[in-house]
Structures are given as structure tokens and as C-alpha cells.
Amino acid sequence: MPLYDFYCKSCNKTFELLAKVSSTPACPECGGEIEKQVSRIAPAGKTAGIVARARAQASKEGHFSNYSKAEKKGL
């Protein structure tokens, strides 16, 4: 199930929900009617930095399970 952004018309709140494409959930705050919003995409260049930091942390902790065989050769 994908994560969607929603906007509640009743209480004027924006939030994320994990929901089926075919479902129409109610607002978790007031139970009011909600609209599916266009989600923001990750800014360009941010993902590579996040992956690099996660891999550096994994390396410090001594596990390399998230590396490919080619990447492990260079370590």
C-alpha cells in the first residue's frame, strides 16, 4: 500500500496515511471528508547522501549486507 498525503476539509489539517488506492479513508482527527493530495518528491541529490550516510554507519557497525559484491571488493 502506498503512502499518500491527504487534506481534511473539516479541520484544515494535512497528513500522510498508508492507504489502498481504491479506499477513501476518513480524517484521523475529526472523521471528516478528506482529499488525496499530490505528494512532494524527494529533492534532487538528497537520496545519494542518505544512502552514503547509511552505508557509512553500517560499515562502522561491521556489517556490509547492503553492499553489492562489486562494492565489497573496494572495502
Secondary structure as the mmCIF struct_conf table of DSSP 4:
data_model
#
loop_
_struct_conf.conf_type_id
_struct_conf.id
_struct_conf.beg_label_comp_id
_struct_conf.beg_label_asym_id
_struct_conf.beg_label_seq_id
_struct_conf.end_label_comp_id
_struct_conf.end_label_asym_id
_struct_conf.end_label_seq_id
STRN STRN1 LEU A 3 CYS A 8
TURN_TY1_P TURN_TY1_P1 LYS A 9 CYS A 11
STRN STRN2 THR A 14 LEU A 18
TURN_TY1_P TURN_TY1_P2 VAL A 21 SER A 22
HELX_LH_PP_P HELX_LH_PP_P1 PRO A 25 CYS A 27
TURN_TY1_P TURN_TY1_P3 PRO A 28 CYS A 30
STRN STRN3 ILE A 34 GLN A 37
HELX_LH_PP_P HELX_LH_PP_P2 VAL A 38 PRO A 43
TURN_TY1_P TURN_TY1_P4 ALA A 44 GLY A 45
HELX_RH_AL_P HELX_RH_AL_P1 LYS A 46 LYS A 60
TURN_TY1_P TURN_TY1_P5 GLU A 61 GLY A 62
TURN_TY1_P TURN_TY1_P6 SER A 65 ASN A 66
BEND BEND1 TYR A 67 TYR A 67
HELX_RH_AL_P HELX_RH_AL_P2 LYS A 69 LYS A 73
TURN_TY1_P TURN_TY1_P7 GLY A 74 GLY A 74
#
